């Protein structure tokens, strides 16, 4: 959850498979996951003028993944391989995007081709290392169906399957045995966290070395309480729409007032900025007929979506801005405690960022440096 990262072009300038390996059994739920349905060579740009092209071979892909309820789905995404050779086997990083919105026109794969996705600045930092990057659009964003925004299990699986798919794109030159990392902030931070928790059972063949997760909305109920009545309430509403799309038994529509139904329908195909603008300052209680989030069905799914109940299979770099107005620092601190209590190796880094968006800009270079240490087998640091 969180706003799209607003990074200037100046920042860009300086930034400048098989399903199993021997002895590994792939869970039945993952059968076929990561298979490439289609791969089209495309170009990405740093800004809408399309004057500066991203220096990489790029494919827009459609691949197989798994929904939060375990059903097969098709997800779109993007694979980037830097121009030039790499000494040894090129690592692959799954880059989990932050909030883009709910409409298909907001999909990262579409916006990057138009030069309108500012997170390409952070992706460029990964390309500069010589690493390949796999970027998922997530379930329902750019493909038929509603985007299951903030349904963590679906998002984590989409990230892992994008990495699988990257190794299966003809001509990518990527190896299924490559070292793998995952990085994400905000919605992407939650997706990265879920990838860390799910990888041991869902994608055990991936050579995952570390996961960097920033500004993580680990507890959606606590985040929703923080956003209620603020200019960012739209993010909370979008999460409700996304969870309802992932879990139809939640029956959100049945609990909306007439106004709430109109507003939620209106924003269900909007991008992030428009969603926040249309719902700024509203409260959930104004738009619903009952205390939706405390209904048993909602409580069950919110508990299921809460990060921290499973142990990450790899070291985690967890970072969060001290003054995050969207996702309170305490949410990140609780996730750190939960993972540490489960025996995970966590390096926790609070940042002096003045707001949520700044946390992404300040944290990304540190997170990428940390991933570099993981790919080079340096000692794992933890401050649990």
Secondary structure, DSSP 8 states (H G I E B T S, - for coil): --------HHHHHHH---S--TT----GGGTTTT-EEEEEEE--BSSTT--SB-SEEEEEEEEEEE-TTS-EEEEEEEEEEESS--SSS--EEEEE----BSSGGG-HHHHHHHT--TTHHHHHHHHHTT-EEEEE--TTSSSSS---TT-HHHHHHHHHHHHHHHTTSTT----TTSEEEEEEETHHHHHHHHHHHHHHHH-TTSEEEEEEEES----HHHHHHHHTTSTTHHHHHHHHHHHHHH-GGG-GGGGB-HHHHHHHHHHTT-BHHHHHHHHTT--HHHHBSS-GGGSHHHHHHHHHH-TTSS--SS-EEEEEETT-SSS-HHHHHHHHHHHHHTT--EEEEEE--SSHHHHHHHHHHHHHHHHHHHHTT-------
